[in-house]
Amino acid sequence: PELRTTPTATPGDVIFIRALQDVLAHLNRTPLRRVTGRYDLRTQAAIEDFQQQNGLSANGVVNTPTWRKLKQRGCQLYPS
């Protein structure tokens, strides 16, 4: 799904936001305690920084290209 700051998130969004924040924490972009399930301004800033450093449009929206790059970078941390 496409994730961004919003005043309301569906229960499904919360699951993906928590997964996103977990990957960001394991990439040392946010502290592990920041896994809240809310796409807040700190999460947005971490995504913008990630996007900028990975040649993506730094808009803070987790879209398909951002998910792909997160998967490429983050999945290396989880053994299969």
A tleap script that builds the chain and sets N, CA, C and O, in Angstrom:
source leaprc.protein.ff14SB
mol = sequence {
  NPRO GLU LEU ARG THR THR PRO THR ALA THR
  PRO GLY ASP VAL ILE PHE ILE ARG ALA LEU
  GLN ASP VAL LEU ALA HIE LEU ASN ARG THR
  PRO LEU ARG ARG VAL THR GLY ARG TYR ASP
  LEU ARG THR GLN ALA ALA ILE GLU ASP PHE
  GLN GLN GLN ASN GLY LEU SER ALA ASN GLY
  VAL VAL ASN THR PRO THR TRP ARG LYS LEU
  LYS GLN ARG GLY CYS GLN LEU TYR PRO CSER
}
set mol.1.N position { 0.823 -1.208 0.000 }
set mol.1.CA position { 0.000 0.000 0.000 }
set mol.1.C position { 0.858 1.260 0.000 }
set mol.1.O position { 2.029 1.226 0.377 }
set mol.2.N position { 0.273 2.354 -0.419 }
set mol.2.CA position { 0.963 3.640 -0.366 }
set mol.2.C position { 0.733 4.241 1.014 }
set mol.2.O position { -0.407 4.376 1.458 }
set mol.3.N position { 1.822 4.600 1.690 }
set mol.3.CA position { 1.728 5.142 3.039 }
set mol.3.C position { 2.213 6.580 3.068 }
set mol.3.O position { 3.146 6.955 2.357 }
set mol.4.N position { 1.563 7.376 3.899 }
set mol.4.CA position { 1.908 8.791 4.066 }
set mol.4.C position { 1.310 9.272 5.371 }
set mol.4.O position { 0.528 8.556 5.997 }
set mol.5.N position { 1.669 10.483 5.792 }
set mol.5.CA position { 1.058 11.021 7.005 }
set mol.5.C position { -0.417 11.256 6.725 }
set mol.5.O position { -0.790 11.787 5.679 }
set mol.6.N position { -1.236 10.858 7.662 }
set mol.6.CA position { -2.680 11.013 7.549 }
set mol.6.C position { -3.277 10.995 8.950 }
set mol.6.O position { -2.756 10.312 9.832 }
set mol.7.N position { -4.353 11.728 9.165 }
set mol.7.CA position { -4.934 11.726 10.514 }
set mol.7.C position { -5.568 10.391 10.894 }
set mol.7.O position { -5.680 10.075 12.078 }
set mol.8.N position { -5.978 9.618 9.913 }
set mol.8.CA position { -6.571 8.317 10.197 }
set mol.8.C position { -5.890 7.249 9.358 }
set mol.8.O position { -5.565 7.465 8.190 }
set mol.9.N position { -5.682 6.111 9.965 }
set mol.9.CA position { -5.098 4.969 9.251 }
set mol.9.C position { -5.987 3.761 9.504 }
set mol.9.O position { -6.509 3.582 10.604 }
set mol.10.N position { -6.152 2.946 8.492 }
set mol.10.CA position { -6.940 1.726 8.655 }
set mol.10.C position { -6.131 0.719 9.465 }
set mol.10.O position { -4.910 0.845 9.558 }
set mol.11.N position { -6.791 -0.278 10.053 }
set mol.11.CA position { -6.036 -1.317 10.757 }
set mol.11.C position { -4.983 -1.982 9.861 }
set mol.11.O position { -3.901 -2.337 10.329 }
set mol.12.N position { -5.300 -2.147 8.586 }
set mol.12.CA position { -4.330 -2.709 7.649 }
set mol.12.C position { -3.129 -1.805 7.458 }
set mol.12.O position { -1.994 -2.277 7.385 }
set mol.13.N position { -3.378 -0.494 7.375 }
set mol.13.CA position { -2.277 0.465 7.250 }
set mol.13.C position { -1.355 0.387 8.457 }
set mol.13.O position { -0.134 0.438 8.314 }
set mol.14.N position { -1.934 0.262 9.643 }
set mol.14.CA position { -1.138 0.212 10.870 }
set mol.14.C position { -0.160 -0.957 10.827 }
set mol.14.O position { 0.985 -0.823 11.258 }
set mol.15.N position { -0.593 -2.080 10.320 }
set mol.15.CA position { 0.293 -3.251 10.200 }
set mol.15.C position { 1.470 -2.929 9.288 }
set mol.15.O position { 2.616 -3.233 9.616 }
set mol.16.N position { 1.186 -2.314 8.142 }
set mol.16.CA position { 2.261 -1.971 7.202 }
set mol.16.C position { 3.155 -0.866 7.756 }
set mol.16.O position { 4.365 -0.885 7.531 }
set mol.17.N position { 2.584 0.088 8.472 }
set mol.17.CA position { 3.389 1.161 9.061 }
set mol.17.C position { 4.343 0.587 10.106 }
set mol.17.O position { 5.509 0.979 10.164 }
set mol.18.N position { 3.850 -0.344 10.934 }
set mol.18.CA position { 4.720 -0.981 11.930 }
set mol.18.C position { 5.850 -1.753 11.234 }
set mol.18.O position { 6.999 -1.702 11.675 }
set mol.19.N position { 5.527 -2.461 10.157 }
set mol.19.CA position { 6.557 -3.190 9.411 }
set mol.19.C position { 7.567 -2.216 8.814 }
set mol.19.O position { 8.771 -2.468 8.856 }
set mol.20.N position { 7.087 -1.113 8.264 }
set mol.20.CA position { 7.956 -0.075 7.712 }
set mol.20.C position { 8.884 0.475 8.789 }
set mol.20.O position { 10.091 0.591 8.575 }
set mol.21.N position { 8.323 0.809 9.936 }
set mol.21.CA position { 9.133 1.358 11.021 }
set mol.21.C position { 10.139 0.334 11.540 }
set mol.21.O position { 11.242 0.704 11.942 }
set mol.22.N position { 9.777 -0.929 11.536 }
set mol.22.CA position { 10.704 -1.978 11.950 }
set mol.22.C position { 11.895 -2.052 10.993 }
set mol.22.O position { 13.040 -2.163 11.431 }
set mol.23.N position { 11.626 -1.991 9.702 }
set mol.23.CA position { 12.710 -2.005 8.712 }
set mol.23.C position { 13.587 -0.762 8.886 }
set mol.23.O position { 14.813 -0.864 8.844 }
set mol.24.N position { 12.976 0.402 9.081 }
set mol.24.CA position { 13.749 1.628 9.288 }
set mol.24.C position { 14.639 1.512 10.526 }
set mol.24.O position { 15.785 1.961 10.515 }
set mol.25.N position { 14.112 0.912 11.583 }
set mol.25.CA position { 14.910 0.722 12.799 }
set mol.25.C position { 16.081 -0.208 12.541 }
set mol.25.O position { 17.192 0.054 13.001 }
set mol.26.N position { 15.848 -1.288 11.812 }
set mol.26.CA position { 16.932 -2.229 11.531 }
set mol.26.C position { 17.945 -1.678 10.532 }
set mol.26.O position { 19.071 -2.169 10.444 }
set mol.27.N position { 17.544 -0.670 9.791 }
set mol.27.CA position { 18.483 0.028 8.903 }
set mol.27.C position { 19.156 1.192 9.636 }
set mol.27.O position { 19.868 1.988 9.024 }
set mol.28.N position { 18.926 1.284 10.947 }
set mol.28.CA position { 19.492 2.340 11.799 }
set mol.28.C position { 19.074 3.739 11.355 }
set mol.28.O position { 19.855 4.686 11.450 }
set mol.29.N position { 17.857 3.864 10.877 }
set mol.29.CA position { 17.331 5.167 10.469 }
set mol.29.C position { 16.396 5.748 11.517 }
set mol.29.O position { 16.146 6.953 11.529 }
set mol.30.N position { 15.883 4.905 12.392 }
set mol.30.CA position { 15.067 5.344 13.529 }
set mol.30.C position { 15.338 4.394 14.689 }
set mol.30.O position { 15.745 3.254 14.467 }
set mol.31.N position { 15.119 4.842 15.917 }
set mol.31.CA position { 15.285 3.936 17.060 }
set mol.31.C position { 14.187 2.872 17.064 }
set mol.31.O position { 13.075 3.124 16.600 }
set mol.32.N position { 14.491 1.702 17.579 }
set mol.32.CA position { 13.514 0.617 17.627 }
set mol.32.C position { 12.272 1.030 18.410 }
set mol.32.O position { 11.169 0.575 18.107 }
set mol.33.N position { 12.442 1.881 19.406 }
set mol.33.CA position { 11.284 2.318 20.189 }
set mol.33.C position { 10.319 3.169 19.369 }
set mol.33.O position { 9.224 3.474 19.842 }
set mol.34.N position { 10.695 3.558 18.163 }
set mol.34.CA position { 9.835 4.362 17.288 }
set mol.34.C position { 8.861 3.522 16.486 }
set mol.34.O position { 8.162 4.056 15.624 }
set mol.35.N position { 8.794 2.230 16.740 }
set mol.35.CA position { 7.825 1.371 16.058 }
set mol.35.C position { 6.481 1.567 16.762 }
set mol.35.O position { 6.181 0.897 17.750 }
set mol.36.N position { 5.679 2.495 16.239 }
set mol.36.CA position { 4.436 2.897 16.897 }
set mol.36.C position { 3.188 2.537 16.105 }
set mol.36.O position { 2.095 2.461 16.668 }
set mol.37.N position { 3.342 2.315 14.796 }
set mol.37.CA position { 2.174 2.070 13.955 }
set mol.37.C position { 1.507 3.352 13.480 }
set mol.37.O position { 0.456 3.307 12.842 }
set mol.38.N position { 2.111 4.495 13.788 }
set mol.38.CA position { 1.602 5.786 13.311 }
set mol.38.C position { 2.606 6.378 12.324 }
set mol.38.O position { 3.801 6.450 12.611 }
set mol.39.N position { 2.122 6.791 11.184 }
set mol.39.CA position { 2.993 7.435 10.196 }
set mol.39.C position { 3.068 8.916 10.570 }
set mol.39.O position { 2.335 9.750 10.038 }
set mol.40.N position { 3.968 9.214 11.492 }
set mol.40.CA position { 4.097 10.566 12.008 }
set mol.40.C position { 5.197 11.322 11.268 }
set mol.40.O position { 5.776 10.815 10.307 }
set mol.41.N position { 5.475 12.534 11.727 }
set mol.41.CA position { 6.471 13.362 11.046 }
set mol.41.C position { 7.874 12.773 11.139 }
set mol.41.O position { 8.675 12.958 10.222 }
set mol.42.N position { 8.189 12.071 12.218 }
set mol.42.CA position { 9.517 11.438 12.319 }
set mol.42.C position { 9.663 10.306 11.315 }
set mol.42.O position { 10.722 10.137 10.710 }
set mol.43.N position { 8.601 9.532 11.139 }
set mol.43.CA position { 8.636 8.467 10.135 }
set mol.43.C position { 8.770 9.072 8.747 }
set mol.43.O position { 9.549 8.591 7.923 }
set mol.44.N position { 8.008 10.127 8.493 }
set mol.44.CA position { 8.092 10.791 7.197 }
set mol.44.C position { 9.503 11.312 6.945 }
set mol.44.O position { 10.030 11.157 5.843 }
set mol.45.N position { 10.118 11.927 7.950 }
set mol.45.CA position { 11.482 12.453 7.784 }
set mol.45.C position { 12.473 11.332 7.517 }
set mol.45.O position { 13.376 11.491 6.696 }
set mol.46.N position { 12.321 10.206 8.194 }
set mol.46.CA position { 13.214 9.058 7.960 }
set mol.46.C position { 13.042 8.531 6.541 }
set mol.46.O position { 14.020 8.151 5.898 }
set mol.47.N position { 11.813 8.507 6.052 }
set mol.47.CA position { 11.557 8.054 4.681 }
set mol.47.C position { 12.128 9.047 3.677 }
set mol.47.O position { 12.743 8.640 2.691 }
set mol.48.N position { 11.936 10.332 3.911 }
set mol.48.CA position { 12.494 11.339 2.995 }
set mol.48.C position { 14.012 11.210 2.916 }
set mol.48.O position { 14.588 11.295 1.831 }
set mol.49.N position { 14.656 11.007 4.054 }
set mol.49.CA position { 16.106 10.821 4.086 }
set mol.49.C position { 16.498 9.562 3.315 }
set mol.49.O position { 17.437 9.588 2.519 }
set mol.50.N position { 15.785 8.467 3.547 }
set mol.50.CA position { 16.049 7.213 2.832 }
set mol.50.C position { 15.869 7.417 1.331 }
set mol.50.O position { 16.709 6.991 0.538 }
set mol.51.N position { 14.779 8.065 0.945 }
set mol.51.CA position { 14.519 8.292 -0.478 }
set mol.51.C position { 15.633 9.123 -1.113 }
set mol.51.O position { 16.118 8.796 -2.196 }
set mol.52.N position { 16.027 10.176 -0.449 }
set mol.52.CA position { 17.067 11.050 -0.992 }
set mol.52.C position { 18.380 10.294 -1.165 }
set mol.52.O position { 19.055 10.451 -2.182 }
set mol.53.N position { 18.742 9.482 -0.189 }
set mol.53.CA position { 20.008 8.751 -0.247 }
set mol.53.C position { 19.974 7.581 -1.227 }
set mol.53.O position { 21.012 6.998 -1.540 }
set mol.54.N position { 18.785 7.240 -1.710 }
set mol.54.CA position { 18.667 6.112 -2.628 }
set mol.54.C position { 18.152 6.511 -4.008 }
set mol.54.O position { 17.656 5.673 -4.761 }
set mol.55.N position { 18.276 7.802 -4.333 }
set mol.55.CA position { 17.940 8.277 -5.672 }
set mol.55.C position { 16.457 8.264 -5.999 }
set mol.55.O position { 16.075 8.171 -7.166 }
set mol.56.N position { 15.616 8.357 -4.968 }
set mol.56.CA position { 14.174 8.376 -5.170 }
set mol.56.C position { 13.649 9.791 -4.938 }
set mol.56.O position { 14.339 10.629 -4.358 }
set mol.57.N position { 12.444 10.044 -5.388 }
set mol.57.CA position { 11.806 11.329 -5.123 }
set mol.57.C position { 11.569 11.447 -3.621 }
set mol.57.O position { 10.811 10.662 -3.050 }
set mol.58.N position { 12.208 12.414 -2.983 }
set mol.58.CA position { 12.149 12.558 -1.522 }
set mol.58.C position { 10.897 13.308 -1.103 }
set mol.58.O position { 10.959 14.462 -0.680 }
set mol.59.N position { 9.750 12.630 -1.227 }
set mol.59.CA position { 8.470 13.250 -0.898 }
set mol.59.C position { 7.849 12.705 0.388 }
set mol.59.O position { 6.798 13.187 0.813 }
set mol.60.N position { 8.474 11.718 1.008 }
set mol.60.CA position { 7.965 11.167 2.257 }
set mol.60.C position { 6.830 10.188 2.097 }
set mol.60.O position { 6.302 9.687 3.090 }
set mol.61.N position { 6.440 9.903 0.867 }
set mol.61.CA position { 5.366 8.945 0.587 }
set mol.61.C position { 5.997 7.603 0.256 }
set mol.61.O position { 6.870 7.511 -0.607 }
set mol.62.N position { 5.551 6.571 0.944 }
set mol.62.CA position { 6.070 5.231 0.662 }
set mol.62.C position { 5.222 4.651 -0.470 }
set mol.62.O position { 4.137 4.112 -0.252 }
set mol.63.N position { 5.756 4.779 -1.680 }
set mol.63.CA position { 5.081 4.285 -2.876 }
set mol.63.C position { 5.825 3.043 -3.384 }
set mol.63.O position { 6.741 2.553 -2.723 }
set mol.64.N position { 5.437 2.547 -4.534 }
set mol.64.CA position { 6.026 1.305 -5.050 }
set mol.64.C position { 7.546 1.379 -5.173 }
set mol.64.O position { 8.219 0.459 -4.707 }
set mol.65.N position { 8.131 2.432 -5.781 }
set mol.65.CA position { 9.595 2.468 -5.866 }
set mol.65.C position { 10.272 2.486 -4.489 }
set mol.65.O position { 11.333 1.888 -4.311 }
set mol.66.N position { 9.661 3.170 -3.521 }
set mol.66.CA position { 10.244 3.210 -2.180 }
set mol.66.C position { 10.152 1.849 -1.516 }
set mol.66.O position { 11.116 1.409 -0.891 }
set mol.67.N position { 8.999 1.159 -1.636 }
set mol.67.CA position { 8.873 -0.197 -1.080 }
set mol.67.C position { 9.932 -1.118 -1.692 }
set mol.67.O position { 10.558 -1.907 -0.984 }
set mol.68.N position { 10.127 -1.012 -2.999 }
set mol.68.CA position { 11.122 -1.884 -3.663 }
set mol.68.C position { 12.524 -1.652 -3.094 }
set mol.68.O position { 13.251 -2.603 -2.805 }
set mol.69.N position { 12.893 -0.384 -2.937 }
set mol.69.CA position { 14.228 -0.068 -2.428 }
set mol.69.C position { 14.352 -0.488 -0.961 }
set mol.69.O position { 15.400 -0.991 -0.556 }
set mol.70.N position { 13.308 -0.293 -0.166 }
set mol.70.CA position { 13.328 -0.752 1.228 }
set mol.70.C position { 13.490 -2.263 1.289 }
set mol.70.O position { 14.252 -2.786 2.103 }
set mol.71.N position { 12.770 -2.953 0.425 }
set mol.71.CA position { 12.875 -4.416 0.384 }
set mol.71.C position { 14.282 -4.830 -0.008 }
set mol.71.O position { 14.858 -5.737 0.592 }
set mol.72.N position { 14.835 -4.168 -1.011 }
set mol.72.CA position { 16.186 -4.476 -1.466 }
set mol.72.C position { 17.206 -4.248 -0.354 }
set mol.72.O position { 18.098 -5.073 -0.157 }
set mol.73.N position { 17.086 -3.157 0.362 }
set mol.73.CA position { 18.030 -2.825 1.437 }
set mol.73.C position { 17.730 -3.593 2.726 }
set mol.73.O position { 18.635 -4.121 3.371 }
set mol.74.N position { 16.452 -3.646 3.089 }
set mol.74.CA position { 16.072 -4.215 4.379 }
set mol.74.C position { 16.041 -5.727 4.429 }
set mol.74.O position { 16.345 -6.307 5.471 }
set mol.75.N position { 15.687 -6.378 3.349 }
set mol.75.CA position { 15.557 -7.835 3.375 }
set mol.75.C position { 16.899 -8.526 3.508 }
set mol.75.O position { 16.958 -9.703 3.864 }
set mol.76.N position { 17.980 -7.809 3.225 }
set mol.76.CA position { 19.308 -8.377 3.416 }
set mol.76.C position { 19.584 -8.604 4.890 }
set mol.76.O position { 20.457 -9.397 5.244 }
set mol.77.N position { 18.845 -7.913 5.757 }
set mol.77.CA position { 19.069 -8.016 7.192 }
set mol.77.C position { 18.357 -9.223 7.800 }
set mol.77.O position { 18.669 -9.635 8.918 }
set mol.78.N position { 17.401 -9.788 7.061 }
set mol.78.CA position { 16.618 -10.894 7.604 }
set mol.78.C position { 16.985 -12.186 6.868 }
set mol.78.O position { 16.711 -12.308 5.674 }
set mol.79.N position { 17.591 -13.137 7.551 }
set mol.79.CA position { 17.953 -14.391 6.882 }
set mol.79.C position { 16.708 -15.154 6.455 }
set mol.79.O position { 15.679 -15.126 7.130 }
set mol.80.N position { 16.822 -15.830 5.332 }
set mol.80.CA position { 15.662 -16.618 4.866 }
set mol.80.C position { 15.820 -18.072 5.207 }
set mol.80.O position { 14.945 -18.879 4.892 }
savepdb mol mol.pdb
quit
